[in-house]
């Protein structure tokens, strides 16, 4: 309360949530994942945020995410490459 600078900053209520951090998740199929999280504000919708989770390239978490993606991917039907011989 003795600092004039502090009183001005405190009165502004200029407080923001975290925009970057690392989080640890455990997935039943692929195990532990350490993901970096970034939150972006959406200028056209101030009450909304875009949250991006990503693994460090080349890490075990990146490998686990790739595996998870392949486990949840829809199977692609095989294409018939044979040509009719009429």
N, C-alpha and C positions, 0 to 999 in steps of 0.2 A: 504494500500500500504506500510505501515511501517513494517508490519510483514512478515518476510522471510517465515515462515511456511504457512501463508495464500497465499502468491504469488505462492509457490510450489503447494499447493492444487488447487488453482484457475487455474493454467496452465494445470493441468492434465485433467480438464473437466470431472472429475469422478462423473457425475450426474446420478442418477437413478430415475425412476418414482416410484410411490407408489406401494408397493407389497401387502399391507394389508390396509383395511379400512372398515368401515360400511357404507352401503348405504340404503336409504329409498326409497321404491317403492310403488306405489299405483296401484293395479290391480282392474279392474272393477268388477270382480266376487268375489274376496276374501278380498278385502280391502287393508289396509296398511301392508307392509312387510319390516321388518328391517333385512337385510341380510349382512353377513360378506363376504367380497370379498378377495380372495387371487389370485395373479397373479404369475405364474411360467414360467420361461423361458424354451424354448425348445432348448436344446443344439444342436441338429442336424439341427435346423432351427432358427437361431438367430433373425430373423425378426418376429417370431411367439411367441405367449404366450398362455398358458392354463389358462383360467380364471375360478375359482370355486366360486360359490355363495352358501352359506349355512346359515341356521337359527340356532339360539341357541337352543339346544335340550330342549324340554318342554316349549318353549315360544309360545306366540300366533302366531308369525310368522311361527314357525314350524308347528303348527296346520293348518294355512292357506295354507302353501305349500303342506301339505298332502291332504287337501281338493282340491286344484288346481290340484294335480296329479290325484286324483280320478275323477275329472270332465273331464279331458282330456284323460283318459285311454280308450282304445278301449274295448267295451264290449266283454266278453269272452262267446262264445256260450255254452249253457248248454249241457252236455254230456248225452246221453241216457243210463241210468243205468239199464233199464229193460232188462231182459234176454228173448230171444225168447222161447216159450213153444210149440215147434213142436212135 
